Amino acid sequence: MLTRAGAGGLTPYDWLARAIPPDVRRVLDVGCGSGVMARVLAETVPGRRTEVVGVDLSQAELARAARHEASAGRLVRADVLRLPCAQDSFDAVVSSMALMVAERYDPVLAECARVLRPGGVLALTVSTTVPLHSGDVGLLTRAMARLRSVPQFPGGAELTGLRESLEDNGFRLLEDARERFAFVVRERADADLLMRSLYLPGTADRRRTAAAAYLAQRAAEANGSLEVPIPIRRVVAARR
């Protein structure tokens, strides 16, 4: 879904990749999922020779990543709380929309600091609640009413203690920015994809179906195109 979300011509993956210096040679992707970041990093700077090591606990996601010929580097199945990596072994660490699904993100940041060389860059994206346009709140409220739920990340919708945790784990904050991305619903299949992508443990399929039907109907009423907002926060820090 995020590969189709956009803001200013960028996807959330592009936005995250831009925080990584072009001369970086070795990158660890924490919670790599299906390996999108490795492909985006390879494309961001043409000719860049970057090795990306992707770590994830899900064997299914790693299998999806391995099927992409454009994937760079190695894929490792491991717990992000016990990274099988040497100290100071990476120039940069990235994490796309993964930190908020950890029950405790402080030890994850500690592990990122351990494997990152001094002066290396940590760049991550997480969920946030702003910014939104004036009509976004009503749309989201009505969609969530049909779901009878809201995304329930273990770390919360806003990682309110993230800055302090970065400082405590040896990082110097470089940037804390928020951007409104939009996923465009044109037909029912788009709405279904969006609903499947939401982190909604325990939500019945019929609730997702009802919310998808509502968004598809709104798209039809809006001449076949409906923007669903996806606010995302990007945090960039350097290891001291």
Order of alpha helices (4+ residues) and beta strands (2+ residues): alpha-beta-alpha-beta-alpha-beta-beta-alpha-beta-alpha-alpha-beta-alpha-alpha-beta
